[in-house]
Every structure is written in C-alpha cells, then in structure tokens.
C-alpha cells in the first residue's frame, strides 16, 4: 500500500513539474561510482589489507588447532588417560578460541566495510546533489533501484566520476607541488 501511495505521489509531482516547466531527469549508478572513484579504490585496497592481516592471524590459529588435532590422532592411544584428556581439552579450547576469533573477524570486517561505504556514500551524495543543482536536474534516480527502464543518456555517472576524480587529484597535486 505504501509503495502505491509513493508511486501516485511521485506521479503527481512529475505532472506538476511538467506543467510548471522543463522536467530534467537523470540516473546515477552509485555502486559504480563507489567502486571506480579514487576514494573508493583506496578504501577497497585499505579494506583488503585489513582482511589479509586478519587472515594471517586466523591462519596461524588454525594451524595451531590442526597441529593439536593431528597430535591427538597420532599419539592419542599412546598417551595416558589424564594426558589424553588434557590434550583433548586443550584442543577444544583452541578450537573454540579459533571459532570465536573467526566470527569476530567477520563481524569486524563487515562493520568496517559498512563504515567505509557509509562515508563514501555521504560524500558522493553531496557531489551528486551539487552536480544536479548546477546542471538543472529536477530528479536524479539511483540505477538499480526501483527503475524499470532508464535510457543510457540519462546516466550521469561518468560526469560524477570525473568530478570526484578531479576533486581527489587536486589535494594530491598541491601536496606534490609543495615538496
């Protein structure tokens, strides 16, 4: 019901704009902008480095768990009952630590990815809104949203990427000139 009301409200606004003057609509591929922008690529590389560091840490823990398991399998029958019980407890404890660390790493990476994405979305949203105002767009839709069709010429993603790329290069250019 809410979607139907939103549809009719949007149609009402569009009809009003059509009577009032020119209606200029654009589409932007937000995901592409985030992935292809210099800031997005830098953030992706940073996140990948964080993932690799966590992976190394987890691999070391897994190797320790695997070593204990192998020791239990190979030496288990030759150990005394108390030594075997102690080894099994040590294995279970290390396995539990590994599982907790794995879950924490996954949660941390997901949270970090969300934070990075939100930061970029906030910044790029301001760039898109500014571009739309300067260029006289009435409406800008996000590609992949609830749009059934959008003519390719409505997509302003290339223009937004150019603006973002130029803006990200300006601070770098001034830094290199100062050196």
C-alpha positions as CSV (number, residue, x, y, z in Angstrom):
1,X,0.0,0.0,0.0
2,X,2.9,2.4,0.9
3,X,4.5,1.7,-2.5
4,X,1.3,2.5,-4.3
5,X,1.0,5.8,-2.4
6,X,4.6,6.7,-3.1
7,X,4.0,5.9,-6.8
8,X,1.0,8.2,-7.0
9,X,2.7,11.0,-5.1
10,X,5.7,10.8,-7.5
11,X,3.4,10.8,-10.5
12,X,1.6,13.9,-9.0
13,X,4.9,15.7,-8.6
14,X,6.0,14.8,-12.1
15,X,2.8,16.1,-13.6
16,X,3.2,19.3,-11.6
17,X,6.7,19.8,-12.9
18,X,5.6,19.1,-16.4
19,X,3.0,21.8,-16.2
20,X,5.4,24.2,-14.5
21,X,8.3,23.8,-17.0
22,X,11.1,21.6,-18.1
23,X,11.5,18.2,-16.4
24,X,15.1,17.1,-16.4
25,X,15.7,13.5,-15.1
26,X,19.0,11.6,-14.6
27,X,20.1,8.3,-13.4
28,X,23.3,7.6,-11.4
29,X,25.0,4.2,-10.8
30,X,26.0,4.7,-7.2
31,X,27.7,1.4,-6.9
32,X,29.9,2.1,-9.9
33,X,30.8,5.5,-8.5
34,X,31.9,4.0,-5.2
35,X,33.9,1.2,-6.9
36,X,35.5,3.3,-9.6
37,X,36.3,6.5,-7.8
38,X,39.8,7.1,-6.5
39,X,38.5,7.3,-2.9
40,X,36.5,4.0,-3.4
41,X,39.6,2.2,-4.8
42,X,41.8,3.5,-2.0
43,X,39.2,2.3,0.6
44,X,38.9,-1.1,-1.1
45,X,42.7,-1.5,-1.0
46,X,42.8,-0.5,2.7
47,X,40.0,-3.0,3.5
48,X,41.8,-5.7,1.6
49,X,44.9,-5.1,3.6
50,X,42.9,-5.3,6.8
51,X,41.4,-8.6,5.6
52,X,44.8,-10.0,4.8
53,X,46.1,-9.1,8.2
54,X,43.1,-10.8,9.9
55,X,43.5,-13.8,7.6
56,X,47.2,-14.3,8.6
57,X,46.2,-14.1,12.2
58,X,43.4,-16.7,11.7
59,X,45.6,-19.0,9.6
60,X,48.1,-19.1,12.5
61,X,45.4,-20.0,14.9
62,X,44.0,-22.7,12.6
63,X,47.5,-24.2,12.1
64,X,47.7,-24.5,15.9
65,X,44.3,-26.2,16.1
66,X,45.2,-28.6,13.2
67,X,48.5,-29.4,14.9
68,X,46.7,-30.3,18.2
69,X,44.2,-32.4,16.3
70,X,47.0,-34.3,14.5
71,X,48.8,-34.9,17.8
72,X,45.6,-36.3,19.2
73,X,45.1,-38.6,16.3
74,X,48.7,-39.9,16.1
75,X,49.7,-40.0,19.8
76,X,46.2,-40.4,21.3
77,X,46.4,-44.1,22.0
78,X,49.9,-43.9,23.5
79,X,49.0,-41.2,26.0
80,X,47.8,-41.9,29.5
81,X,44.1,-41.2,30.1
82,X,44.8,-38.0,32.0
83,X,47.3,-36.8,29.4
84,X,44.9,-37.6,26.6
85,X,42.0,-35.8,28.4
86,X,44.3,-32.8,28.9
87,X,45.3,-32.8,25.2
88,X,41.6,-33.1,24.2
89,X,40.7,-30.2,26.5
90,X,43.5,-28.1,25.0
91,X,42.3,-28.9,21.5
92,X,38.7,-28.0,22.3
93,X,39.8,-24.7,24.0
94,X,41.9,-23.7,21.0
95,X,39.2,-24.7,18.5
96,X,36.7,-22.6,20.4
97,X,39.1,-19.7,20.5
98,X,39.6,-20.0,16.8
99,X,35.8,-20.1,16.1
100,X,35.3,-17.0,18.3
101,X,38.2,-15.2,16.6
102,X,36.8,-16.1,13.1
103,X,33.4,-14.8,14.0
104,X,34.8,-11.6,15.5
105,X,37.0,-11.1,12.4
106,X,34.0,-11.5,10.1
107,X,31.9,-9.1,12.2
108,X,34.8,-6.6,12.3
109,X,35.3,-6.7,8.6
110,X,31.6,-6.3,7.9
111,X,31.3,-3.4,10.2
112,X,34.4,-1.7,8.7
113,X,33.1,-2.2,5.2
114,X,29.8,-0.7,6.2
115,X,31.6,2.3,7.8
116,X,33.7,2.9,4.7
117,X,30.7,2.6,2.4
118,X,28.6,5.0,4.5
119,X,31.4,7.6,4.5
120,X,31.8,7.4,0.7
121,X,28.0,7.4,0.1
122,X,27.7,10.5,2.3
123,X,30.5,12.3,0.4
124,X,29.4,11.2,-3.1
125,X,25.7,12.0,-2.4
126,X,26.7,15.6,-1.7
127,X,28.7,15.7,-5.0
128,X,25.7,14.2,-6.9
129,X,23.3,16.7,-5.4
130,X,25.6,19.6,-6.2
131,X,26.0,18.4,-9.8
132,X,22.2,18.0,-10.2
133,X,21.6,21.5,-8.9
134,X,24.3,23.1,-11.0
135,X,23.1,21.3,-14.2
136,X,19.4,21.9,-13.6
137,X,18.2,18.3,-13.0
138,X,14.7,18.0,-11.5
139,X,15.1,14.4,-10.4
140,X,18.1,12.0,-10.1
141,X,17.4,8.3,-9.6
142,X,19.8,5.7,-8.5
143,X,20.3,2.9,-11.1
144,X,19.4,-0.5,-9.7
145,X,16.7,1.0,-7.5
146,X,13.0,0.8,-8.5
147,X,13.6,2.0,-12.0
148,X,12.3,-0.4,-14.7
149,X,14.0,1.4,-17.6
150,X,16.4,4.3,-17.9
151,X,17.7,5.5,-21.2
152,X,21.6,5.4,-21.2
153,X,21.8,9.1,-21.9
154,X,20.1,9.8,-18.6
155,X,23.1,8.2,-16.7
156,X,25.3,11.0,-15.3
157,X,27.6,8.5,-13.5
158,X,30.6,9.4,-15.9
159,X,30.2,13.1,-15.1
160,X,30.0,12.4,-11.4
161,X,33.1,10.2,-11.6
162,X,35.0,12.9,-13.4
163,X,34.1,15.5,-10.8
164,X,35.1,13.2,-7.9
165,X,38.3,12.1,-9.6
166,X,39.3,15.7,-10.3
167,X,38.5,16.7,-6.7
168,X,40.6,13.8,-5.3
169,X,43.5,14.8,-7.5
170,X,43.6,18.4,-6.5
171,X,44.9,17.8,-3.0
172,X,47.5,15.3,-4.3
173,X,48.6,17.9,-6.9
174,X,49.1,20.6,-4.2
175,X,51.0,18.2,-2.0
176,X,53.4,17.3,-4.7
177,X,53.9,20.9,-5.6
178,X,54.8,21.8,-2.0
179,X,57.5,19.1,-1.9
